[in-house]
Amino acid sequence: MLLLESEKSRVIEMAWEDRTPFEAIEKQFSLNETAVIKFMRRSLKPRSFKLWRERVNGRSTKHVKLRSSDVTRSHCPTQYKQR
């Protein structure tokens, strides 16, 4: 799938967000977890990719099935504030 620059930026942003599950990225951009990892590897500098992988590896909020039932939203309440 070919993504526009703005879409690439949004995928990276969503991948870094703790509360955004891979399933949300797949639903919006048709990129499953494996594809997101490959995309991030190509898009980020090596050190940034390594930091990202360490951050998301094993993070239960990145997978809908592993989430606590207490997590009811996919983003921080202040994330989409209007300026």
PyMOL Python script that loads the backbone (N, CA, C, O; Angstrom):
from pymol import cmd

cmd.read_pdbstr("""\
ATOM      1  N   MET A   1       0.842  -1.183   0.000  1.00  0.00           N
ATOM      2  CA  MET A   1       0.000   0.000   0.000  1.00  0.00           C
ATOM      3  C   MET A   1       0.883   1.240   0.000  1.00  0.00           C
ATOM      4  O   MET A   1       1.851   1.323   0.756  1.00  0.00           O
ATOM      5  N   LEU A   2       0.553   2.172  -0.826  1.00  0.00           N
ATOM      6  CA  LEU A   2       1.293   3.414  -0.933  1.00  0.00           C
ATOM      7  C   LEU A   2       0.629   4.469  -0.058  1.00  0.00           C
ATOM      8  O   LEU A   2      -0.562   4.748  -0.199  1.00  0.00           O
ATOM      9  N   LEU A   3       1.415   5.055   0.851  1.00  0.00           N
ATOM     10  CA  LEU A   3       0.878   6.056   1.770  1.00  0.00           C
ATOM     11  C   LEU A   3       1.350   7.452   1.391  1.00  0.00           C
ATOM     12  O   LEU A   3       2.477   7.637   0.932  1.00  0.00           O
ATOM     13  N   LEU A   4       0.480   8.424   1.589  1.00  0.00           N
ATOM     14  CA  LEU A   4       0.859   9.820   1.418  1.00  0.00           C
ATOM     15  C   LEU A   4       1.786  10.213   2.571  1.00  0.00           C
ATOM     16  O   LEU A   4       1.819   9.536   3.599  1.00  0.00           O
ATOM     17  N   GLU A   5       2.530  11.294   2.404  1.00  0.00           N
ATOM     18  CA  GLU A   5       3.433  11.743   3.470  1.00  0.00           C
ATOM     19  C   GLU A   5       2.680  12.000   4.771  1.00  0.00           C
ATOM     20  O   GLU A   5       3.158  11.639   5.847  1.00  0.00           O
ATOM     21  N   SER A   6       1.509  12.618   4.679  1.00  0.00           N
ATOM     22  CA  SER A   6       0.721  12.896   5.881  1.00  0.00           C
ATOM     23  C   SER A   6       0.268  11.595   6.552  1.00  0.00           C
ATOM     24  O   SER A   6       0.188  11.523   7.779  1.00  0.00           O
ATOM     25  N   GLU A   7      -0.028  10.574   5.751  1.00  0.00           N
ATOM     26  CA  GLU A   7      -0.427   9.278   6.303  1.00  0.00           C
ATOM     27  C   GLU A   7       0.755   8.582   6.956  1.00  0.00           C
ATOM     28  O   GLU A   7       0.610   7.957   8.007  1.00  0.00           O
ATOM     29  N   LYS A   8       1.924   8.687   6.339  1.00  0.00           N
ATOM     30  CA  LYS A   8       3.133   8.100   6.929  1.00  0.00           C
ATOM     31  C   LYS A   8       3.394   8.715   8.293  1.00  0.00           C
ATOM     32  O   LYS A   8       3.700   8.015   9.258  1.00  0.00           O
ATOM     33  N   SER A   9       3.269  10.039   8.358  1.00  0.00           N
ATOM     34  CA  SER A   9       3.477  10.746   9.616  1.00  0.00           C
ATOM     35  C   SER A   9       2.472  10.283  10.669  1.00  0.00           C
ATOM     36  O   SER A   9       2.829  10.109  11.834  1.00  0.00           O
ATOM     37  N   ARG A  10       1.232  10.086  10.267  1.00  0.00           N
ATOM     38  CA  ARG A  10       0.195   9.651  11.200  1.00  0.00           C
ATOM     39  C   ARG A  10       0.438   8.225  11.679  1.00  0.00           C
ATOM     40  O   ARG A  10       0.210   7.924  12.850  1.00  0.00           O
ATOM     41  N   VAL A  11       0.898   7.341  10.795  1.00  0.00           N
ATOM     42  CA  VAL A  11       1.205   5.965  11.205  1.00  0.00           C
ATOM     43  C   VAL A  11       2.317   5.990  12.260  1.00  0.00           C
ATOM     44  O   VAL A  11       2.226   5.298  13.274  1.00  0.00           O
ATOM     45  N   ILE A  12       3.346   6.772  12.026  1.00  0.00           N
ATOM     46  CA  ILE A  12       4.451   6.871  12.990  1.00  0.00           C
ATOM     47  C   ILE A  12       3.937   7.402  14.323  1.00  0.00           C
ATOM     48  O   ILE A  12       4.292   6.884  15.382  1.00  0.00           O
ATOM     49  N   GLU A  13       3.109   8.426  14.270  1.00  0.00           N
ATOM     50  CA  GLU A  13       2.545   9.005  15.491  1.00  0.00           C
ATOM     51  C   GLU A  13       1.713   7.975  16.248  1.00  0.00           C
ATOM     52  O   GLU A  13       1.850   7.834  17.463  1.00  0.00           O
ATOM     53  N   MET A  14       0.857   7.263  15.536  1.00  0.00           N
ATOM     54  CA  MET A  14       0.014   6.255  16.168  1.00  0.00           C
ATOM     55  C   MET A  14       0.848   5.111  16.741  1.00  0.00           C
ATOM     56  O   MET A  14       0.530   4.584  17.807  1.00  0.00           O
ATOM     57  N   ALA A  15       1.900   4.732  16.046  1.00  0.00           N
ATOM     58  CA  ALA A  15       2.753   3.642  16.520  1.00  0.00           C
ATOM     59  C   ALA A  15       3.467   4.024  17.818  1.00  0.00           C
ATOM     60  O   ALA A  15       3.681   3.170  18.678  1.00  0.00           O
ATOM     61  N   TRP A  16       3.833   5.289  17.965  1.00  0.00           N
ATOM     62  CA  TRP A  16       4.515   5.755  19.181  1.00  0.00           C
ATOM     63  C   TRP A  16       3.549   5.913  20.350  1.00  0.00           C
ATOM     64  O   TRP A  16       3.961   5.799  21.504  1.00  0.00           O
ATOM     65  N   GLU A  17       2.274   6.173  20.073  1.00  0.00           N
ATOM     66  CA  GLU A  17       1.304   6.395  21.135  1.00  0.00           C
ATOM     67  C   GLU A  17       1.066   5.103  21.920  1.00  0.00           C
ATOM     68  O   GLU A  17       0.844   4.042  21.338  1.00  0.00           O
ATOM     69  N   ASP A  18       1.115   5.211  23.227  1.00  0.00           N
ATOM     70  CA  ASP A  18       0.940   4.033  24.075  1.00  0.00           C
ATOM     71  C   ASP A  18      -0.457   3.429  23.979  1.00  0.00           C
ATOM     72  O   ASP A  18      -0.600   2.207  24.001  1.00  0.00           O
ATOM     73  N   ARG A  19      -1.468   4.248  23.875  1.00  0.00           N
ATOM     74  CA  ARG A  19      -2.842   3.748  23.927  1.00  0.00           C
ATOM     75  C   ARG A  19      -3.412   3.367  22.564  1.00  0.00           C
ATOM     76  O   ARG A  19      -4.521   2.838  22.488  1.00  0.00           O
ATOM     77  N   THR A  20      -2.684   3.624  21.505  1.00  0.00           N
ATOM     78  CA  THR A  20      -3.194   3.274  20.176  1.00  0.00           C
ATOM     79  C   THR A  20      -2.769   1.852  19.828  1.00  0.00           C
ATOM     80  O   THR A  20      -1.581   1.595  19.631  1.00  0.00           O
ATOM     81  N   PRO A  21      -3.718   0.929  19.751  1.00  0.00           N
ATOM     82  CA  PRO A  21      -3.374  -0.463  19.447  1.00  0.00           C
ATOM     83  C   PRO A  21      -3.023  -0.651  17.966  1.00  0.00           C
ATOM     84  O   PRO A  21      -3.437   0.127  17.107  1.00  0.00           O
ATOM     85  N   PHE A  22      -2.262  -1.689  17.703  1.00  0.00           N
ATOM     86  CA  PHE A  22      -1.912  -2.014  16.319  1.00  0.00           C
ATOM     87  C   PHE A  22      -3.163  -2.247  15.484  1.00  0.00           C
ATOM     88  O   PHE A  22      -3.177  -1.961  14.287  1.00  0.00           O
ATOM     89  N   GLU A  23      -4.208  -2.764  16.111  1.00  0.00           N
ATOM     90  CA  GLU A  23      -5.453  -3.024  15.392  1.00  0.00           C
ATOM     91  C   GLU A  23      -6.066  -1.733  14.831  1.00  0.00           C
ATOM     92  O   GLU A  23      -6.676  -1.752  13.761  1.00  0.00           O
ATOM     93  N   ALA A  24      -5.908  -0.616  15.548  1.00  0.00           N
ATOM     94  CA  ALA A  24      -6.425   0.664  15.065  1.00  0.00           C
ATOM     95  C   ALA A  24      -5.642   1.131  13.834  1.00  0.00           C
ATOM     96  O   ALA A  24      -6.216   1.693  12.901  1.00  0.00           O
ATOM     97  N   ILE A  25      -4.340   0.895  13.842  1.00  0.00           N
ATOM     98  CA  ILE A  25      -3.507   1.245  12.687  1.00  0.00           C
ATOM     99  C   ILE A  25      -3.905   0.376  11.499  1.00  0.00           C
ATOM    100  O   ILE A  25      -4.001   0.857  10.370  1.00  0.00           O
ATOM    101  N   GLU A  26      -4.135  -0.901  11.765  1.00  0.00           N
ATOM    102  CA  GLU A  26      -4.535  -1.811  10.686  1.00  0.00           C
ATOM    103  C   GLU A  26      -5.890  -1.413  10.102  1.00  0.00           C
ATOM    104  O   GLU A  26      -6.080  -1.440   8.886  1.00  0.00           O
ATOM    105  N   LYS A  27      -6.818  -1.049  10.964  1.00  0.00           N
ATOM    106  CA  LYS A  27      -8.147  -0.667  10.492  1.00  0.00           C
ATOM    107  C   LYS A  27      -8.083   0.592   9.623  1.00  0.00           C
ATOM    108  O   LYS A  27      -8.765   0.681   8.603  1.00  0.00           O
ATOM    109  N   GLN A  28      -7.266   1.557  10.030  1.00  0.00           N
ATOM    110  CA  GLN A  28      -7.223   2.825   9.316  1.00  0.00           C
ATOM    111  C   GLN A  28      -6.318   2.798   8.088  1.00  0.00           C
ATOM    112  O   GLN A  28      -6.626   3.432   7.078  1.00  0.00           O
ATOM    113  N   PHE A  29      -5.185   2.057   8.166  1.00  0.00           N
ATOM    114  CA  PHE A  29      -4.194   2.110   7.088  1.00  0.00           C
ATOM    115  C   PHE A  29      -3.892   0.750   6.447  1.00  0.00           C
ATOM    116  O   PHE A  29      -3.026   0.663   5.576  1.00  0.00           O
ATOM    117  N   SER A  30      -4.584  -0.297   6.859  1.00  0.00           N
ATOM    118  CA  SER A  30      -4.379  -1.655   6.325  1.00  0.00           C
ATOM    119  C   SER A  30      -2.949  -2.149   6.526  1.00  0.00           C
ATOM    120  O   SER A  30      -2.405  -2.844   5.668  1.00  0.00           O
ATOM    121  N   LEU A  31      -2.341  -1.793   7.650  1.00  0.00           N
ATOM    122  CA  LEU A  31      -0.999  -2.268   8.007  1.00  0.00           C
ATOM    123  C   LEU A  31      -1.116  -3.081   9.290  1.00  0.00           C
ATOM    124  O   LEU A  31      -1.431  -2.531  10.345  1.00  0.00           O
ATOM    125  N   ASN A  32      -0.864  -4.396   9.207  1.00  0.00           N
ATOM    126  CA  ASN A  32      -0.911  -5.199  10.419  1.00  0.00           C
ATOM    127  C   ASN A  32       0.354  -4.936  11.248  1.00  0.00           C
ATOM    128  O   ASN A  32       1.217  -4.162  10.836  1.00  0.00           O
ATOM    129  N   GLU A  33       0.458  -5.573  12.397  1.00  0.00           N
ATOM    130  CA  GLU A  33       1.586  -5.312  13.299  1.00  0.00           C
ATOM    131  C   GLU A  33       2.930  -5.551  12.604  1.00  0.00           C
ATOM    132  O   GLU A  33       3.845  -4.739  12.742  1.00  0.00           O
ATOM    133  N   THR A  34       3.057  -6.631  11.876  1.00  0.00           N
ATOM    134  CA  THR A  34       4.305  -6.932  11.171  1.00  0.00           C
ATOM    135  C   THR A  34       4.637  -5.847  10.158  1.00  0.00           C
ATOM    136  O   THR A  34       5.790  -5.432  10.042  1.00  0.00           O
ATOM    137  N   ALA A  35       3.641  -5.392   9.433  1.00  0.00           N
ATOM    138  CA  ALA A  35       3.851  -4.329   8.444  1.00  0.00           C
ATOM    139  C   ALA A  35       4.231  -3.013   9.115  1.00  0.00           C
ATOM    140  O   ALA A  35       5.053  -2.261   8.593  1.00  0.00           O
ATOM    141  N   VAL A  36       3.632  -2.735  10.276  1.00  0.00           N
ATOM    142  CA  VAL A  36       3.983  -1.511  11.015  1.00  0.00           C
ATOM    143  C   VAL A  36       5.444  -1.575  11.469  1.00  0.00           C
ATOM    144  O   VAL A  36       6.171  -0.587  11.371  1.00  0.00           O
ATOM    145  N   ILE A  37       5.861  -2.720  11.956  1.00  0.00           N
ATOM    146  CA  ILE A  37       7.254  -2.879  12.390  1.00  0.00           C
ATOM    147  C   ILE A  37       8.200  -2.658  11.214  1.00  0.00           C
ATOM    148  O   ILE A  37       9.199  -1.952  11.351  1.00  0.00           O
ATOM    149  N   LYS A  38       7.898  -3.252  10.064  1.00  0.00           N
ATOM    150  CA  LYS A  38       8.735  -3.057   8.873  1.00  0.00           C
ATOM    151  C   LYS A  38       8.734  -1.597   8.441  1.00  0.00           C
ATOM    152  O   LYS A  38       9.778  -1.050   8.086  1.00  0.00           O
ATOM    153  N   PHE A  39       7.560  -0.963   8.472  1.00  0.00           N
ATOM    154  CA  PHE A  39       7.436   0.443   8.105  1.00  0.00           C
ATOM    155  C   PHE A  39       8.271   1.315   9.044  1.00  0.00           C
ATOM    156  O   PHE A  39       8.987   2.212   8.597  1.00  0.00           O
ATOM    157  N   MET A  40       8.175   1.049  10.335  1.00  0.00           N
ATOM    158  CA  MET A  40       8.926   1.840  11.318  1.00  0.00           C
ATOM    159  C   MET A  40      10.432   1.631  11.132  1.00  0.00           C
ATOM    160  O   MET A  40      11.207   2.579  11.262  1.00  0.00           O
ATOM    161  N   ARG A  41      10.844   0.416  10.832  1.00  0.00           N
ATOM    162  CA  ARG A  41      12.271   0.133  10.597  1.00  0.00           C
ATOM    163  C   ARG A  41      12.794   0.957   9.418  1.00  0.00           C
ATOM    164  O   ARG A  41      13.908   1.479   9.464  1.00  0.00           O
ATOM    165  N   ARG A  42      11.984   1.069   8.362  1.00  0.00           N
ATOM    166  CA  ARG A  42      12.395   1.845   7.181  1.00  0.00           C
ATOM    167  C   ARG A  42      12.320   3.351   7.417  1.00  0.00           C
ATOM    168  O   ARG A  42      13.102   4.109   6.842  1.00  0.00           O
ATOM    169  N   SER A  43      11.386   3.786   8.258  1.00  0.00           N
ATOM    170  CA  SER A  43      11.101   5.208   8.410  1.00  0.00           C
ATOM    171  C   SER A  43      11.919   5.913   9.491  1.00  0.00           C
ATOM    172  O   SER A  43      12.162   7.117   9.405  1.00  0.00           O
ATOM    173  N   LEU A  44      12.339   5.167  10.498  1.00  0.00           N
ATOM    174  CA  LEU A  44      13.059   5.770  11.614  1.00  0.00           C
ATOM    175  C   LEU A  44      14.562   5.543  11.497  1.00  0.00           C
ATOM    176  O   LEU A  44      15.017   4.637  10.799  1.00  0.00           O
ATOM    177  N   LYS A  45      15.312   6.376  12.186  1.00  0.00           N
ATOM    178  CA  LYS A  45      16.753   6.144  12.305  1.00  0.00           C
ATOM    179  C   LYS A  45      16.936   4.892  13.145  1.00  0.00           C
ATOM    180  O   LYS A  45      16.070   4.570  13.959  1.00  0.00           O
ATOM    181  N   PRO A  46      18.043   4.176  12.970  1.00  0.00           N
ATOM    182  CA  PRO A  46      18.232   2.913  13.707  1.00  0.00           C
ATOM    183  C   PRO A  46      18.043   3.035  15.221  1.00  0.00           C
ATOM    184  O   PRO A  46      17.393   2.184  15.828  1.00  0.00           O
ATOM    185  N   ARG A  47      18.593   4.066  15.830  1.00  0.00           N
ATOM    186  CA  ARG A  47      18.468   4.238  17.281  1.00  0.00           C
ATOM    187  C   ARG A  47      17.015   4.515  17.670  1.00  0.00           C
ATOM    188  O   ARG A  47      16.533   3.994  18.676  1.00  0.00           O
ATOM    189  N   SER A  48      16.328   5.318  16.893  1.00  0.00           N
ATOM    190  CA  SER A  48      14.912   5.609  17.171  1.00  0.00           C
ATOM    191  C   SER A  48      14.067   4.349  17.040  1.00  0.00           C
ATOM    192  O   SER A  48      13.164   4.115  17.843  1.00  0.00           O
ATOM    193  N   PHE A  49      14.360   3.541  16.028  1.00  0.00           N
ATOM    194  CA  PHE A  49      13.633   2.287  15.862  1.00  0.00           C
ATOM    195  C   PHE A  49      13.857   1.379  17.073  1.00  0.00           C
ATOM    196  O   PHE A  49      12.912   0.782  17.589  1.00  0.00           O
ATOM    197  N   LYS A  50      15.098   1.280  17.518  1.00  0.00           N
ATOM    198  CA  LYS A  50      15.411   0.435  18.671  1.00  0.00           C
ATOM    199  C   LYS A  50      14.664   0.919  19.913  1.00  0.00           C
ATOM    200  O   LYS A  50      14.119   0.104  20.657  1.00  0.00           O
ATOM    201  N   LEU A  51      14.629   2.223  20.144  1.00  0.00           N
ATOM    202  CA  LEU A  51      13.891   2.777  21.285  1.00  0.00           C
ATOM    203  C   LEU A  51      12.399   2.484  21.173  1.00  0.00           C
ATOM    204  O   LEU A  51      11.750   2.138  22.160  1.00  0.00           O
ATOM    205  N   TRP A  52      11.861   2.624  19.965  1.00  0.00           N
ATOM    206  CA  TRP A  52      10.445   2.351  19.761  1.00  0.00           C
ATOM    207  C   TRP A  52      10.129   0.884  20.044  1.00  0.00           C
ATOM    208  O   TRP A  52       9.151   0.579  20.725  1.00  0.00           O
ATOM    209  N   ARG A  53      10.954  -0.021  19.525  1.00  0.00           N
ATOM    210  CA  ARG A  53      10.721  -1.458  19.739  1.00  0.00           C
ATOM    211  C   ARG A  53      10.786  -1.801  21.219  1.00  0.00           C
ATOM    212  O   ARG A  53       9.973  -2.584  21.711  1.00  0.00           O
ATOM    213  N   GLU A  54      11.742  -1.222  21.931  1.00  0.00           N
ATOM    214  CA  GLU A  54      11.826  -1.465  23.369  1.00  0.00           C
ATOM    215  C   GLU A  54      10.572  -0.955  24.073  1.00  0.00           C
ATOM    216  O   GLU A  54      10.081  -1.573  25.018  1.00  0.00           O
ATOM    217  N   ARG A  55      10.066   0.173  23.603  1.00  0.00           N
ATOM    218  CA  ARG A  55       8.894   0.786  24.226  1.00  0.00           C
ATOM    219  C   ARG A  55       7.629  -0.036  24.005  1.00  0.00           C
ATOM    220  O   ARG A  55       6.856  -0.234  24.943  1.00  0.00           O
ATOM    221  N   VAL A  56       7.403  -0.518  22.787  1.00  0.00           N
ATOM    222  CA  VAL A  56       6.148  -1.212  22.492  1.00  0.00           C
ATOM    223  C   VAL A  56       6.206  -2.713  22.751  1.00  0.00           C
ATOM    224  O   VAL A  56       5.162  -3.356  22.860  1.00  0.00           O
ATOM    225  N   ASN A  57       7.388  -3.276  22.851  1.00  0.00           N
ATOM    226  CA  ASN A  57       7.515  -4.717  23.051  1.00  0.00           C
ATOM    227  C   ASN A  57       6.887  -5.120  24.391  1.00  0.00           C
ATOM    228  O   ASN A  57       7.352  -4.705  25.453  1.00  0.00           O
ATOM    229  N   GLY A  58       5.849  -5.913  24.329  1.00  0.00           N
ATOM    230  CA  GLY A  58       5.194  -6.397  25.532  1.00  0.00           C
ATOM    231  C   GLY A  58       4.219  -5.412  26.156  1.00  0.00           C
ATOM    232  O   GLY A  58       3.668  -5.691  27.221  1.00  0.00           O
ATOM    233  N   ARG A  59       3.994  -4.273  25.524  1.00  0.00           N
ATOM    234  CA  ARG A  59       3.062  -3.275  26.065  1.00  0.00           C
ATOM    235  C   ARG A  59       1.640  -3.739  25.771  1.00  0.00           C
ATOM    236  O   ARG A  59       1.232  -3.822  24.613  1.00  0.00           O
ATOM    237  N   SER A  60       0.904  -4.034  26.808  1.00  0.00           N
ATOM    238  CA  SER A  60      -0.430  -4.608  26.628  1.00  0.00           C
ATOM    239  C   SER A  60      -1.402  -3.651  25.953  1.00  0.00           C
ATOM    240  O   SER A  60      -2.345  -4.103  25.304  1.00  0.00           O
ATOM    241  N   THR A  61      -1.202  -2.347  26.086  1.00  0.00           N
ATOM    242  CA  THR A  61      -2.139  -1.406  25.469  1.00  0.00           C
ATOM    243  C   THR A  61      -1.989  -1.343  23.961  1.00  0.00           C
ATOM    244  O   THR A  61      -2.833  -0.746  23.293  1.00  0.00           O
ATOM    245  N   LYS A  62      -0.943  -1.940  23.400  1.00  0.00           N
ATOM    246  CA  LYS A  62      -0.753  -1.939  21.949  1.00  0.00           C
ATOM    247  C   LYS A  62      -1.523  -3.066  21.276  1.00  0.00           C
ATOM    248  O   LYS A  62      -1.502  -3.183  20.050  1.00  0.00           O
ATOM    249  N   HIS A  63      -2.202  -3.899  22.062  1.00  0.00           N
ATOM    250  CA  HIS A  63      -2.992  -5.009  21.520  1.00  0.00           C
ATOM    251  C   HIS A  63      -4.354  -5.022  22.203  1.00  0.00           C
ATOM    252  O   HIS A  63      -4.434  -5.119  23.428  1.00  0.00           O
ATOM    253  N   VAL A  64      -5.401  -4.926  21.434  1.00  0.00           N
ATOM    254  CA  VAL A  64      -6.752  -4.873  21.983  1.00  0.00           C
ATOM    255  C   VAL A  64      -7.029  -6.077  22.890  1.00  0.00           C
ATOM    256  O   VAL A  64      -7.621  -5.917  23.957  1.00  0.00           O
ATOM    257  N   LYS A  65      -6.617  -7.258  22.484  1.00  0.00           N
ATOM    258  CA  LYS A  65      -6.915  -8.469  23.257  1.00  0.00           C
ATOM    259  C   LYS A  65      -6.199  -8.500  24.607  1.00  0.00           C
ATOM    260  O   LYS A  65      -6.660  -9.166  25.533  1.00  0.00           O
ATOM    261  N   LEU A  66      -5.075  -7.787  24.728  1.00  0.00           N
ATOM    262  CA  LEU A  66      -4.311  -7.791  25.973  1.00  0.00           C
ATOM    263  C   LEU A  66      -4.668  -6.633  26.899  1.00  0.00           C
ATOM    264  O   LEU A  66      -4.211  -6.586  28.042  1.00  0.00           O
ATOM    265  N   ARG A  67      -5.472  -5.712  26.415  1.00  0.00           N
ATOM    266  CA  ARG A  67      -5.819  -4.524  27.202  1.00  0.00           C
ATOM    267  C   ARG A  67      -6.688  -4.855  28.397  1.00  0.00           C
ATOM    268  O   ARG A  67      -7.502  -5.779  28.370  1.00  0.00           O
ATOM    269  N   SER A  68      -6.494  -4.083  29.433  1.00  0.00           N
ATOM    270  CA  SER A  68      -7.375  -4.158  30.591  1.00  0.00           C
ATOM    271  C   SER A  68      -8.734  -3.587  30.177  1.00  0.00           C
ATOM    272  O   SER A  68      -8.808  -2.729  29.297  1.00  0.00           O
ATOM    273  N   SER A  69      -9.776  -4.050  30.796  1.00  0.00           N
ATOM    274  CA  SER A  69     -11.096  -3.501  30.488  1.00  0.00           C
ATOM    275  C   SER A  69     -11.231  -2.062  30.982  1.00  0.00           C
ATOM    276  O   SER A  69     -12.183  -1.367  30.625  1.00  0.00           O
ATOM    277  N   ASP A  70     -10.276  -1.614  31.804  1.00  0.00           N
ATOM    278  CA  ASP A  70     -10.268  -0.227  32.287  1.00  0.00           C
ATOM    279  C   ASP A  70      -9.886   0.753  31.181  1.00  0.00           C
ATOM    280  O   ASP A  70     -10.214   1.936  31.276  1.00  0.00           O
ATOM    281  N   VAL A  71      -9.199   0.288  30.133  1.00  0.00           N
ATOM    282  CA  VAL A  71      -8.792   1.156  29.029  1.00  0.00           C
ATOM    283  C   VAL A  71      -9.964   1.253  28.062  1.00  0.00           C
ATOM    284  O   VAL A  71     -10.297   0.298  27.361  1.00  0.00           O
ATOM    285  N   THR A  72     -10.577   2.423  28.043  1.00  0.00           N
ATOM    286  CA  THR A  72     -11.787   2.577  27.234  1.00  0.00           C
ATOM    287  C   THR A  72     -11.590   3.501  26.047  1.00  0.00           C
ATOM    288  O   THR A  72     -12.528   3.714  25.278  1.00  0.00           O
ATOM    289  N   ARG A  73     -10.391   4.059  25.875  1.00  0.00           N
ATOM    290  CA  ARG A  73     -10.157   4.946  24.744  1.00  0.00           C
ATOM    291  C   ARG A  73      -8.816   4.607  24.110  1.00  0.00           C
ATOM    292  O   ARG A  73      -8.003   3.888  24.691  1.00  0.00           O
ATOM    293  N   SER A  74      -8.599   5.131  22.920  1.00  0.00           N
ATOM    294  CA  SER A  74      -7.371   4.799  22.203  1.00  0.00           C
ATOM    295  C   SER A  74      -6.363   5.941  22.167  1.00  0.00           C
ATOM    296  O   SER A  74      -5.308   5.824  21.544  1.00  0.00           O
ATOM    297  N   HIS A  75      -6.687   7.046  22.835  1.00  0.00           N
ATOM    298  CA  HIS A  75      -5.750   8.169  22.829  1.00  0.00           C
ATOM    299  C   HIS A  75      -5.918   8.987  24.107  1.00  0.00           C
ATOM    300  O   HIS A  75      -6.914   8.864  24.820  1.00  0.00           O
ATOM    301  N   CYS A  76      -4.940   9.804  24.370  1.00  0.00           N
ATOM    302  CA  CYS A  76      -4.963  10.694  25.520  1.00  0.00           C
ATOM    303  C   CYS A  76      -6.064  11.739  25.320  1.00  0.00           C
ATOM    304  O   CYS A  76      -6.259  12.198  24.195  1.00  0.00           O
ATOM    305  N   PRO A  77      -6.791  12.129  26.373  1.00  0.00           N
ATOM    306  CA  PRO A  77      -7.875  13.099  26.201  1.00  0.00           C
ATOM    307  C   PRO A  77      -7.400  14.459  25.669  1.00  0.00           C
ATOM    308  O   PRO A  77      -8.185  15.190  25.066  1.00  0.00           O
ATOM    309  N   THR A  78      -6.155  14.795  25.880  1.00  0.00           N
ATOM    310  CA  THR A  78      -5.649  16.090  25.399  1.00  0.00           C
ATOM    311  C   THR A  78      -4.995  15.988  24.021  1.00  0.00           C
ATOM    312  O   THR A  78      -4.522  16.993  23.491  1.00  0.00           O
ATOM    313  N   GLN A  79      -4.963  14.804  23.439  1.00  0.00           N
ATOM    314  CA  GLN A  79      -4.260  14.592  22.181  1.00  0.00           C
ATOM    315  C   GLN A  79      -4.830  15.406  21.021  1.00  0.00           C
ATOM    316  O   GLN A  79      -4.068  15.918  20.200  1.00  0.00           O
ATOM    317  N   TYR A  80      -6.119  15.533  20.939  1.00  0.00           N
ATOM    318  CA  TYR A  80      -6.745  16.193  19.795  1.00  0.00           C
ATOM    319  C   TYR A  80      -7.339  17.548  20.168  1.00  0.00           C
ATOM    320  O   TYR A  80      -8.354  17.962  19.608  1.00  0.00           O
ATOM    321  N   LYS A  81      -6.710  18.230  21.108  1.00  0.00           N
ATOM    322  CA  LYS A  81      -7.182  19.549  21.507  1.00  0.00           C
ATOM    323  C   LYS A  81      -7.064  20.538  20.352  1.00  0.00           C
ATOM    324  O   LYS A  81      -6.113  20.499  19.571  1.00  0.00           O
ATOM    325  N   GLN A  82      -8.027  21.401  20.266  1.00  0.00           N
ATOM    326  CA  GLN A  82      -7.979  22.460  19.260  1.00  0.00           C
ATOM    327  C   GLN A  82      -7.115  23.601  19.796  1.00  0.00           C
ATOM    328  O   GLN A  82      -7.183  23.934  20.979  1.00  0.00           O
ATOM    329  N   ARG A  83      -6.328  24.179  18.947  1.00  0.00           N
ATOM    330  CA  ARG A  83      -5.464  25.290  19.383  1.00  0.00           C
ATOM    331  C   ARG A  83      -6.144  26.606  19.201  1.00  0.00           C
ATOM    332  O   ARG A  83      -5.567  27.647  19.514  1.00  0.00           O
TER     333      ARG A  83
END
""", "prot")
cmd.dss("prot")
cmd.show_as("cartoon", "prot")
cmd.util.cbc("prot")
cmd.orient("prot")
